[in-house]
Amino acid sequence: MSTTQEITEQVKQASQWIKPLQDEIARVVVGQKYLVDGLLTSLLTNGHVLLEGVPGLAKTLTVKTLASCIHTGFQRIQFTPDLLPADLIGTLIYNPRTGEFTTKRGPLFSNLILADEINRAPAKVQSALLEAMQERQVTIGETTYPLADPFLVLATQNPLEQEGTYQLPEAQLDRFMLKLKVGYPSKVEERQILDLMGTSSPKLDVQAVIDPAEILKSRELVNSIYVDDRVKDYIVDIVFATREPATYKLQMSGLIRYGASPRATIALTLAARAKAFLAGRGYVTPQDVKSIGMDVLRHRVAVTYEAEAEDLTSEKIIDKVFANLPVP
């Protein structure tokens, strides 16, 4: 038996918790397979996720339901313009009796963090998140505290209302492994939503079906999923094509302000491995890379004003890259 076949057998065994978890989430969240798969990908790869969609598409509900299905900590933080860094990470409190400072930990000291409407908080608060998202640690005063494992930031933002919102810094956007664009449900799904939610007190109870230890074990297996050298070269070519399109004979001169970072190369490889795991395979195919590529790259490629004038978005440019690069 080949190594790839052995890994595939291990994946089939280790991924048996996926279906019960999806079924439990489906008791509350109708449809939204793309969103649920994206969140599962983040769980398997230890990556943060930015969810973008108009209000009412069950973004917050899906994250809350996912957290309820796992025996783990969950904190929801409503981001507002008057939020302070101490409201996230915590602060030092002075005790006049003893003359000592005690540490009061903030809501970031949990496992799954729902950062609701993240683009409503100012830059100072966004900066406080950077250390937690990248280093998975928080510094309060002179002491650095490690965060729990798993630690994931699942953030939502509304693309419609720009009043009272702040542009997320590029450094922070790059720390989100995936940016998922959540769309409307189908007509059939909408009818199911009506049947499920069409009362003043819908039943939204779910049971915890998995332990974090099992997720961490699956992550180890995801890391060992086989990626062929040709697929690795394909991933590097995709990322480089966003930086040097002329090298790949792509007519995009003056359209890309800056391309994807090396962090995108790592994220694309990891996310493709997670896709293979969800499909019950021990190896990555080019289709795995293509299916998750847009979610990994759409927030990492910035277009110029000329591109915006021609109604060219980062998504259209990424589509061109995938359409024109030869698939191994």
C-alpha positions as CSV (number, residue, x, y, z in Angstrom):
1,M,0.0,0.0,0.0
2,S,1.4,3.4,-1.0
3,T,1.9,6.3,1.4
4,T,-0.9,8.3,-0.2
5,Q,-3.3,5.4,0.2
6,E,-2.3,5.0,3.8
7,I,-3.0,8.7,4.5
8,T,-6.3,8.5,2.7
9,E,-7.4,5.6,5.0
10,Q,-6.3,7.6,8.0
11,V,-8.2,10.7,6.7
12,K,-11.4,8.6,6.2
13,Q,-11.1,7.4,9.8
14,A,-10.2,10.8,11.3
15,S,-12.8,12.7,9.4
16,Q,-15.8,10.8,10.8
17,W,-16.7,13.8,13.1
18,I,-17.3,16.1,10.1
19,K,-20.7,14.7,9.0
20,P,-22.2,14.7,12.6
21,L,-21.0,18.3,13.0
22,Q,-22.5,19.4,9.7
23,D,-25.7,17.6,10.5
24,E,-25.9,19.3,13.9
25,I,-25.3,22.8,12.4
26,A,-27.9,22.1,9.7
27,R,-30.5,21.7,12.5
28,V,-30.3,25.5,12.9
29,V,-28.6,26.9,9.8
30,V,-30.4,26.1,6.5
31,G,-28.2,25.8,3.5
32,Q,-25.0,27.9,3.6
33,K,-22.8,24.9,2.7
34,Y,-20.1,27.2,1.4
35,L,-20.0,29.1,4.7
36,V,-20.0,26.0,6.9
37,D,-17.2,24.4,4.8
38,G,-15.2,27.6,5.1
39,L,-15.5,27.5,8.8
40,L,-14.5,23.8,8.9
41,T,-11.5,24.7,6.8
42,S,-10.5,27.3,9.3
43,L,-10.9,24.8,12.2
44,L,-8.7,22.3,10.4
45,T,-6.0,24.8,9.5
46,N,-5.9,27.1,12.6
47,G,-6.8,30.0,10.4
48,H,-8.9,33.1,11.0
49,V,-11.9,33.9,8.8
50,L,-13.5,37.2,7.7
51,L,-17.2,36.8,6.7
52,E,-18.7,39.5,4.4
53,G,-22.3,39.7,3.5
54,V,-25.4,41.8,3.8
55,P,-27.4,41.7,7.1
56,G,-29.7,38.7,7.8
57,L,-27.7,35.9,6.1
58,A,-27.0,34.0,9.3
59,K,-23.3,34.8,9.5
60,T,-23.5,35.4,13.3
61,L,-25.9,32.5,13.8
62,T,-23.7,30.1,12.0
63,V,-20.6,31.0,14.0
64,K,-22.6,30.8,17.3
65,T,-24.0,27.4,16.3
66,L,-20.6,26.1,15.3
67,A,-19.2,27.1,18.7
68,S,-22.2,25.4,20.5
69,C,-21.4,22.2,18.6
70,I,-17.9,22.0,20.0
71,H,-17.0,21.5,23.7
72,T,-15.0,24.8,23.7
73,G,-15.1,28.4,24.9
74,F,-16.9,31.1,22.9
75,Q,-17.0,34.9,23.2
76,R,-19.0,37.3,21.1
77,I,-17.5,40.9,20.9
78,Q,-19.7,43.6,19.3
79,F,-17.2,46.0,17.7
80,T,-18.3,49.7,18.0
81,P,-16.5,53.0,17.4
82,D,-16.0,53.6,21.2
83,L,-14.4,50.1,21.8
84,L,-11.0,50.3,23.5
85,P,-8.1,47.8,23.3
86,A,-8.5,47.0,27.0
87,D,-12.1,45.9,26.2
88,L,-10.5,43.1,24.1
89,I,-7.3,42.0,25.8
90,G,-8.0,43.1,29.4
91,T,-6.1,45.5,31.7
92,L,-4.3,46.0,35.0
93,I,-6.4,47.0,38.0
94,Y,-4.7,48.8,40.9
95,N,-5.6,47.7,44.4
96,P,-5.0,50.7,46.8
97,R,-5.1,48.5,49.9
98,T,-2.2,46.3,48.8
99,G,-0.5,48.7,46.4
100,E,-0.4,45.9,43.8
101,F,-1.8,45.5,40.2
102,T,-4.0,42.5,39.3
103,T,-4.6,41.4,35.8
104,K,-8.2,41.3,34.5
105,R,-8.3,39.3,31.4
106,G,-10.5,40.3,28.5
107,P,-12.9,38.3,26.3
108,L,-10.0,37.3,23.9
109,F,-9.0,34.7,26.4
110,S,-11.3,32.1,24.9
111,N,-11.3,29.7,21.9
112,L,-13.7,30.9,19.3
113,I,-14.0,34.7,19.1
114,L,-16.9,36.2,17.1
115,A,-15.8,39.7,16.2
116,D,-19.2,41.1,15.1
117,E,-19.0,44.0,12.6
118,I,-15.2,44.2,13.0
119,N,-14.9,47.2,10.7
120,R,-16.8,49.4,13.1
121,A,-13.9,49.7,15.5
122,P,-11.0,52.2,15.1
123,A,-7.4,51.4,14.2
124,K,-6.2,51.3,17.8
125,V,-8.6,48.3,18.5
126,Q,-7.6,46.6,15.3
127,S,-4.0,46.8,16.3
128,A,-4.7,45.2,19.6
129,L,-6.0,42.2,17.6
130,L,-2.8,41.8,15.5
131,E,-0.7,40.2,18.2
132,A,-3.5,37.8,19.3
133,M,-4.2,36.7,15.6
134,Q,-0.6,36.2,14.6
135,E,1.3,35.2,17.7
136,R,-1.7,33.8,19.6
137,Q,-0.6,35.6,22.7
138,V,-1.6,38.8,24.5
139,T,0.6,41.3,26.3
140,I,-0.9,43.1,29.3
141,G,1.5,45.5,31.0
142,E,4.9,43.7,31.0
143,T,3.5,40.2,31.0
144,T,2.7,38.1,27.9
145,Y,0.0,35.5,28.2
146,P,-0.5,32.6,25.7
147,L,-4.0,32.2,24.3
148,A,-5.9,28.9,24.4
149,D,-5.7,26.3,21.6
150,P,-7.7,26.3,19.4
151,F,-7.9,30.1,19.1
152,L,-9.8,31.4,16.1
153,V,-11.1,34.9,15.2
154,L,-14.3,34.6,13.1
155,A,-15.1,38.2,12.1
156,T,-18.1,39.6,10.3
157,Q,-18.5,42.8,8.3
158,N,-21.3,44.4,6.4
159,P,-20.4,45.6,2.9
160,L,-23.4,47.9,2.5
161,E,-23.2,50.5,5.3
162,Q,-20.0,52.6,5.1
163,E,-21.3,55.2,7.7
164,G,-19.4,54.8,10.9
165,T,-17.0,52.1,9.5
166,Y,-13.3,51.9,9.2
167,Q,-11.2,50.3,6.5
168,L,-9.4,47.3,7.9
169,P,-5.6,47.7,7.7
170,E,-3.8,45.6,5.1
171,A,-1.6,44.0,7.7
172,Q,-4.7,42.8,9.5
173,L,-6.5,41.6,6.4
174,D,-3.5,39.5,5.5
175,R,-3.8,37.7,8.9
176,F,-7.2,36.4,7.9
177,M,-6.6,33.1,6.2
178,L,-10.0,33.2,4.3
179,K,-12.4,35.9,3.3
180,L,-15.8,34.3,2.7
181,K,-18.5,36.2,0.7
182,V,-21.8,35.0,2.0
183,G,-24.7,35.1,-0.5
184,Y,-28.4,34.8,-0.4
185,P,-30.1,31.4,0.0
186,S,-31.9,29.7,-2.8
187,K,-35.7,29.9,-3.1
188,V,-36.1,26.3,-1.7
189,E,-33.8,27.1,1.2
190,E,-35.7,30.4,1.9
191,R,-38.9,28.4,2.3
192,Q,-37.1,26.0,4.7
193,I,-35.9,29.0,6.7
194,L,-39.5,30.2,6.9
195,D,-40.7,26.9,8.2
196,L,-37.9,26.7,10.8
197,M,-37.7,30.4,11.9
198,G,-41.2,31.7,11.2
199,T,-42.1,31.9,14.9
200,S,-41.4,34.4,17.7
201,S,-39.3,31.8,19.5
202,P,-37.7,29.4,17.1
203,K,-35.9,26.3,18.6
204,L,-32.2,26.9,18.0
205,D,-30.8,24.3,20.4
206,V,-27.8,22.1,19.3
207,Q,-25.7,19.6,21.1
208,A,-21.9,19.6,21.4
209,V,-20.7,16.7,19.2
210,I,-17.0,17.0,19.2
211,D,-14.1,17.8,21.6
212,P,-11.3,20.3,20.6
213,A,-8.8,17.4,21.1
214,E,-10.3,15.6,18.1
215,I,-10.0,18.8,16.0
216,L,-6.3,19.2,17.0
217,K,-5.7,15.5,16.1
218,S,-7.2,16.1,12.7
219,R,-5.0,19.1,12.2
220,E,-1.9,17.0,12.6
221,L,-3.3,14.7,9.9
222,V,-4.1,17.6,7.6
223,N,-0.5,18.7,7.8
224,S,0.6,15.3,6.5
225,I,-1.7,15.2,3.5
226,Y,0.4,14.8,0.4
227,V,1.0,17.7,-2.0
228,D,2.8,16.8,-5.2
229,D,5.7,19.0,-6.4
230,R,3.7,20.1,-9.5
231,V,0.8,21.2,-7.3
232,K,3.2,23.1,-5.1
233,D,4.7,24.8,-8.2
234,Y,1.1,25.6,-9.4
235,I,0.4,27.3,-6.0
236,V,3.6,29.4,-6.2
237,D,2.8,30.3,-9.8
238,I,-0.7,31.5,-8.8
239,V,0.7,33.8,-6.1
240,F,3.5,35.1,-8.3
241,A,1.1,35.8,-11.1
242,T,-0.7,38.3,-8.8
243,R,2.7,40.1,-8.3
244,E,4.3,39.8,-11.7
245,P,1.5,39.2,-14.2
246,A,3.6,40.1,-17.2
247,T,5.9,37.2,-16.5
248,Y,2.9,34.9,-17.1
249,K,1.7,36.8,-20.2
250,L,-1.3,38.3,-18.4
251,Q,-2.4,41.6,-19.7
252,M,-2.8,43.4,-16.4
253,S,-0.2,46.2,-16.6
254,G,-1.1,49.0,-14.1
255,L,-4.1,47.1,-12.7
256,I,-2.5,45.5,-9.6
257,R,-1.3,47.8,-6.8
258,Y,0.2,44.9,-4.9
259,G,0.0,41.1,-5.1
260,A,-0.5,38.4,-2.6
261,S,2.2,37.9,0.2
262,P,4.1,34.7,1.0
263,R,1.5,34.2,3.8
264,A,-1.0,33.6,0.9
265,T,1.2,30.8,-0.5
266,I,1.2,29.0,2.9
267,A,-2.5,29.7,3.4
268,L,-3.4,28.3,0.0
269,T,-1.5,25.1,0.6
270,L,-3.0,24.6,4.0
271,A,-6.5,25.4,2.8
272,A,-6.1,23.0,-0.1
273,R,-5.0,20.2,2.3
274,A,-8.1,20.9,4.4
275,K,-10.3,20.7,1.3
276,A,-8.8,17.3,0.6
277,F,-9.4,16.2,4.2
278,L,-13.1,17.3,3.9
279,A,-13.3,15.2,0.7
280,G,-11.8,12.2,2.5
281,R,-8.6,12.2,0.4
282,G,-5.0,11.9,1.5
283,Y,-3.6,14.0,-1.4
284,V,-4.3,17.5,-2.9
285,T,-5.6,18.0,-6.4
286,P,-5.3,21.2,-8.5
287,Q,-9.1,21.4,-8.2
288,D,-8.7,21.7,-4.4
289,V,-6.4,24.7,-5.0
290,K,-8.8,26.3,-7.5
291,S,-11.9,25.8,-5.3
292,I,-10.4,27.6,-2.3
293,G,-8.1,30.0,-4.1
294,M,-10.6,32.9,-4.4
295,D,-11.3,32.8,-0.6
296,V,-7.6,32.9,0.2
297,L,-6.6,35.6,-2.3
298,R,-9.6,38.0,-2.7
299,H,-8.5,40.2,0.3
300,R,-4.8,39.9,-0.4
301,V,-4.7,41.4,-3.9
302,A,-5.2,45.2,-4.1
303,V,-6.2,46.9,-7.4
304,T,-5.1,50.3,-8.6
305,Y,-7.4,53.3,-9.3
306,E,-7.2,52.5,-13.0
307,A,-8.6,49.0,-12.4
308,E,-11.4,50.5,-10.3
309,A,-12.2,52.9,-13.1
310,E,-12.6,49.9,-15.4
311,D,-14.7,48.1,-12.9
312,L,-12.0,45.5,-12.3
313,T,-12.1,44.0,-8.8
314,S,-9.5,41.8,-7.2
315,E,-11.9,38.9,-7.8
316,K,-12.0,39.5,-11.5
317,I,-8.2,39.7,-11.6
318,I,-7.9,36.4,-9.6
319,D,-10.4,34.8,-12.0
320,K,-8.1,35.8,-14.9
321,V,-5.1,34.3,-13.2
322,F,-6.9,31.0,-12.7
323,A,-8.3,31.0,-16.2
324,N,-4.9,31.6,-17.9
325,L,-2.4,29.6,-15.8
326,P,-1.9,26.0,-17.1
327,V,-3.2,23.4,-14.6
328,P,-0.8,20.5,-13.8
